[in-house]
Amino acid sequence: MTPCSAPPRLILASSSAYRKELLSRLQLPFDVAVPDIDESPRPGETPSATALRLAREKAAAVAARLPGRIVIASDQVATLDELQIGKPGNHANALAQLQLMRGRQVVFHTALCVWDGRASDAAATAQLDDIETLVSFRDLPDAELDAYLRIEQPYDCAGSAKNEGLGIAILERIASSDPTALTGLPLIALTGMLRKLGVGFFAQAPK
């Protein structure tokens, strides 16, 4: 496929600084728009279904406000024995999460949606995928877990640990087909979706 000389302007439907940093690695122009949706899981909904639904709803909400653009949205749900583990919000909840997960393997579902608002039937052009990441947490004492939380304060992260920061020290193993999925935006899956929409990545600079 021939790279596009002028790639379409993308929109990242997220307030996450982590996702913004990840998307900037692709060196494509993009804007940021914050979706305004209810992110509560529904009764009986599987973790994967929750993540996929929320990613799609985020993209749809932004696409409705800003039509004619390619919108990128993602959502992540951590699970332990099918129990959904969300963003802790505060120190006490984060410590309880880490105590629950220590010495165990947690599955992180990172759902991705790329919505092509350039088409007349946008509903038919939403690409969706769920990338699973298996994370094994070290069996650490309460004092270490508490100390980590006070240093990094990862209260806006599902699973209460920033793997891109000091949180890597409380992890034992990460297994995934996409190394950026755990941080919040699976770039391997994303570049594949964007290629299907004709977005190129290696356009040569003019001579």
C-alpha positions as CSV (number, residue, x, y, z in Angstrom):
1,M,0.0,0.0,0.0
2,T,1.3,3.5,-0.9
3,P,1.6,5.7,2.2
4,C,-0.8,8.7,2.2
5,S,1.0,12.0,1.6
6,A,-1.4,13.8,3.9
7,P,-2.8,11.5,6.6
8,P,-6.3,12.3,7.9
9,R,-6.5,14.1,11.2
10,L,-7.2,11.7,14.0
11,I,-9.0,12.2,17.3
12,L,-8.1,10.4,20.5
13,A,-11.2,10.0,22.6
14,S,-9.5,10.0,25.9
15,S,-8.4,12.2,28.8
16,S,-5.5,9.8,29.6
17,A,-2.0,11.2,29.4
18,Y,-0.7,7.7,29.0
19,R,-2.8,7.1,25.8
20,K,-1.8,10.5,24.5
21,E,1.8,9.7,24.9
22,L,1.4,6.3,23.2
23,L,-0.5,7.7,20.2
24,S,2.2,10.4,19.7
25,R,4.7,7.6,19.1
26,L,3.1,7.0,15.7
27,Q,4.0,10.6,14.6
28,L,0.6,11.2,13.1
29,P,-1.3,14.5,13.7
30,F,-4.2,14.1,16.2
31,D,-6.5,16.0,18.5
32,V,-7.8,15.0,21.8
33,A,-11.5,15.0,22.8
34,V,-12.8,13.8,26.1
35,P,-15.8,11.4,25.9
36,D,-18.6,12.0,28.4
37,I,-20.2,8.6,29.1
38,D,-21.2,6.4,32.0
39,E,-18.4,3.9,32.4
40,S,-20.2,1.6,34.9
41,P,-20.3,-2.1,34.0
42,R,-23.7,-3.6,33.4
43,P,-25.1,-6.5,35.5
44,G,-24.0,-9.9,34.1
45,E,-21.6,-8.3,31.6
46,T,-18.3,-10.1,31.1
47,P,-15.1,-8.1,31.5
48,S,-14.3,-8.3,27.8
49,A,-17.8,-7.2,26.9
50,T,-17.6,-4.2,29.2
51,A,-14.3,-3.1,27.8
52,L,-15.5,-3.5,24.2
53,R,-18.8,-1.7,24.8
54,L,-17.1,1.2,26.6
55,A,-14.5,1.6,23.9
56,R,-17.2,1.8,21.3
57,E,-19.3,4.1,23.3
58,K,-16.4,6.5,23.8
59,A,-15.7,6.6,20.1
60,A,-19.3,7.0,19.2
61,A,-19.8,9.9,21.6
62,V,-16.8,11.8,20.2
63,A,-17.7,11.0,16.6
64,A,-21.2,12.4,17.2
65,R,-19.7,15.7,18.3
66,L,-17.0,15.8,15.7
67,P,-18.3,14.1,12.5
68,G,-16.2,13.2,9.5
69,R,-13.1,12.2,11.5
70,I,-11.3,9.0,12.5
71,V,-11.8,8.5,16.2
72,I,-9.6,6.3,18.4
73,A,-10.9,5.0,21.7
74,S,-9.8,2.5,24.2
75,D,-11.0,1.0,27.5
76,Q,-9.4,-1.3,30.0
77,V,-10.8,-3.7,32.5
78,A,-8.7,-5.8,34.9
79,T,-10.1,-9.1,36.1
80,L,-9.2,-11.7,38.7
81,D,-11.3,-14.8,38.6
82,E,-13.9,-12.9,36.5
83,L,-14.1,-10.2,39.2
84,Q,-13.7,-6.8,37.5
85,I,-11.1,-4.6,39.0
86,G,-11.5,-0.9,38.1
87,K,-9.7,2.3,39.0
88,P,-9.2,2.4,42.7
89,G,-9.7,6.2,43.1
90,N,-7.9,6.4,46.5
91,H,-5.2,4.9,48.6
92,A,-7.3,2.5,50.6
93,N,-9.0,1.0,47.6
94,A,-5.6,0.7,45.8
95,L,-4.0,-1.2,48.7
96,A,-7.0,-3.6,48.9
97,Q,-6.6,-4.3,45.2
98,L,-2.9,-5.0,45.4
99,Q,-3.5,-7.2,48.5
100,L,-6.0,-9.2,46.5
101,M,-3.8,-9.6,43.5
102,R,-0.4,-10.3,45.0
103,G,1.0,-13.7,44.1
104,R,-1.7,-14.1,41.5
105,Q,-2.2,-13.7,37.8
106,V,-4.6,-10.9,36.6
107,V,-6.1,-10.6,33.1
108,F,-6.2,-7.1,31.6
109,H,-8.7,-6.6,28.8
110,T,-7.7,-3.6,26.7
111,A,-10.4,-2.9,24.1
112,L,-9.7,-0.7,21.1
113,C,-12.2,1.0,18.8
114,V,-11.4,2.9,15.6
115,W,-14.4,4.7,14.2
116,D,-14.3,6.0,10.7
117,G,-16.7,8.9,10.7
118,R,-15.9,9.7,7.1
119,A,-18.3,7.0,5.9
120,S,-22.0,7.5,5.5
121,D,-22.8,4.5,7.7
122,A,-20.5,5.0,10.6
123,A,-21.9,2.1,12.5
124,A,-20.6,-0.3,9.9
125,T,-17.1,1.1,10.0
126,A,-16.3,0.7,13.7
127,Q,-13.4,-1.7,14.1
128,L,-13.2,-3.4,17.5
129,D,-10.6,-5.7,19.2
130,D,-9.9,-6.9,22.7
131,I,-6.2,-7.5,23.5
132,E,-5.6,-9.6,26.6
133,T,-2.5,-9.2,28.8
134,L,-1.7,-11.7,31.5
135,V,0.1,-10.0,34.5
136,S,1.6,-11.9,37.4
137,F,2.0,-9.8,40.6
138,R,4.8,-10.5,43.1
139,D,3.8,-11.8,46.5
140,L,4.9,-8.7,48.4
141,P,4.2,-7.7,52.1
142,D,1.7,-4.9,52.9
143,A,4.5,-2.5,53.8
144,E,6.0,-2.7,50.3
145,L,2.7,-2.3,48.6
146,D,1.8,0.7,50.8
147,A,5.1,2.3,50.2
148,Y,4.8,1.9,46.4
149,L,1.3,3.5,46.4
150,R,2.5,6.5,48.4
151,I,5.3,7.1,46.0
152,E,3.5,6.7,42.6
153,Q,-0.2,7.1,43.6
154,P,-1.6,5.1,40.7
155,Y,-5.2,5.8,41.7
156,D,-6.4,6.4,38.2
157,C,-5.1,3.0,36.9
158,A,-7.1,-0.2,36.8
159,G,-5.1,-2.7,38.9
160,S,-3.4,0.1,41.0
161,A,0.1,-0.2,39.3
162,K,1.8,1.8,36.6
163,N,3.8,-0.7,34.6
164,E,5.5,2.1,32.7
165,G,6.7,3.5,36.0
166,L,7.8,2.2,39.4
167,G,4.9,-0.2,39.3
168,I,7.0,-2.6,37.2
169,A,8.8,-3.5,40.5
170,I,5.7,-5.2,41.9
171,L,5.1,-7.3,38.8
172,E,6.7,-10.6,38.1
173,R,5.6,-11.4,34.5
174,I,3.7,-9.8,31.6
175,A,2.5,-11.8,28.6
176,S,0.7,-10.1,25.7
177,S,0.7,-10.0,21.9
178,D,0.9,-6.2,22.1
179,P,3.4,-4.7,24.6
180,T,1.6,-1.3,24.7
181,A,-1.8,-2.8,25.5
182,L,-1.2,-2.8,29.3
183,T,-0.4,0.9,29.3
184,G,-3.8,1.5,27.7
185,L,-3.5,1.8,23.9
186,P,-2.5,-1.3,21.9
187,L,-0.4,0.2,19.1
188,I,0.1,-3.0,17.1
189,A,-3.7,-3.5,16.8
190,L,-4.2,0.2,16.2
191,T,-1.7,0.5,13.4
192,G,-3.4,-2.5,11.7
193,M,-6.8,-0.9,12.0
194,L,-5.5,2.5,10.6
195,R,-3.8,0.7,7.7
196,K,-7.2,-0.7,6.7
197,L,-8.5,2.9,6.5
198,G,-5.6,3.9,4.2
199,V,-3.5,5.6,6.8
200,G,0.2,5.4,6.1
201,F,3.1,5.7,8.5
202,F,6.3,6.2,6.5
203,A,5.6,9.0,4.0
204,Q,8.9,10.4,2.7
205,A,9.7,14.0,3.4
206,P,9.9,16.1,0.2
207,K,13.3,16.3,-1.4
